[in-house]
Amino acid sequence: MALPKTLRGIVVSYRTGPKTQSPKELILKFHDAKSSSEAAHLIGRKVAWPTGERKIRGRIVALHGKRGLLRAKFRKGLPGLALGTSVEIIG
């Protein structure tokens, strides 16, 4: 399956554990990737969350679950306002 170069996804949640929350690692959902096999093609791609003129950049590092969610690691931690907003693939 050939995915388009510019994809938009949604920030679903932070990666959490029983007692911790990681602000640099987030769970992303892309509407074009319905299953984990389709989402696996996006691993290694770069993503960006726009903040006005600047963008906080990150990289998709792994799958999360069986429904096509992805785990991304950003350079800086994203604020809580990022939850529910869009991210874009930049490379």
C-alpha positions as CSV (number, residue, x, y, z in Angstrom):
1,M,0.0,0.0,0.0
2,A,1.4,3.4,-1.0
3,L,0.6,6.0,1.6
4,P,0.7,9.7,0.5
5,K,3.7,11.7,1.6
6,T,1.7,14.3,3.5
7,L,-0.4,12.6,6.2
8,R,-2.2,14.2,9.1
9,G,-2.7,12.4,12.3
10,I,-4.1,13.1,15.7
11,V,-2.4,13.1,19.1
12,V,-4.3,10.6,21.1
13,S,-2.5,10.4,24.4
14,Y,0.9,10.4,26.2
15,R,2.6,7.1,26.7
16,T,1.8,6.1,30.3
17,G,2.7,3.5,32.8
18,P,1.1,2.5,36.1
19,K,2.6,5.5,37.9
20,T,4.4,7.5,35.2
21,Q,3.7,9.6,32.2
22,S,6.2,10.4,29.5
23,P,5.8,13.8,27.9
24,K,8.2,13.1,25.1
25,E,6.5,9.9,23.9
26,L,3.0,10.2,22.5
27,I,0.4,7.9,20.9
28,L,-0.7,9.0,17.4
29,K,-3.6,7.9,15.2
30,F,-3.5,8.3,11.4
31,H,-6.9,7.8,9.7
32,D,-5.3,6.3,6.5
33,A,-3.7,3.5,8.6
34,K,-6.6,1.3,9.7
35,S,-4.6,-1.8,10.8
36,S,-1.2,-2.4,12.3
37,S,0.2,-3.8,9.0
38,E,-0.7,-0.5,7.3
39,A,0.7,1.6,10.2
40,A,4.0,-0.4,10.1
41,H,4.9,1.4,6.9
42,L,5.1,4.7,8.8
43,I,7.7,3.6,11.3
44,G,10.9,5.7,11.0
45,R,9.1,8.7,9.4
46,K,9.5,12.2,10.9
47,V,6.5,14.0,12.4
48,A,6.0,17.6,13.5
49,W,3.5,19.3,15.8
50,P,3.1,23.0,14.7
51,T,3.3,25.7,17.4
52,G,2.8,29.0,15.7
53,E,5.8,29.6,13.5
54,R,7.9,26.8,15.0
55,K,7.4,23.0,14.9
56,I,8.3,20.5,17.5
57,R,9.8,17.5,15.7
58,G,9.8,13.8,16.4
59,R,10.1,10.4,14.9
60,I,7.7,7.4,14.8
61,V,9.4,4.6,16.6
62,A,6.9,1.7,17.1
63,L,3.4,0.4,16.8
64,H,1.0,0.6,19.7
65,G,-1.5,-2.1,19.8
66,K,-3.3,-3.9,17.0
67,R,-5.6,-1.1,15.7
68,G,-3.0,1.0,13.8
69,L,-1.9,3.4,16.5
70,L,1.7,4.5,16.5
71,R,4.2,5.6,19.2
72,A,6.3,8.7,18.5
73,K,9.2,10.2,20.4
74,F,9.6,14.0,20.2
75,R,12.7,16.0,20.9
76,K,10.9,18.3,23.4
77,G,8.0,17.3,25.5
78,L,4.6,18.4,24.1
79,P,2.2,20.4,26.3
80,G,-1.1,19.1,27.4
81,L,-2.8,21.4,24.8
82,A,-1.4,19.1,22.1
83,L,-3.8,16.3,23.0
84,G,-6.5,16.0,20.3
85,T,-4.6,18.3,17.9
86,S,-3.1,17.3,14.6
87,V,0.4,16.4,13.6
88,E,1.9,16.0,10.1
89,I,4.4,13.8,8.6
90,I,7.3,15.9,7.2
91,G,9.7,13.2,6.0
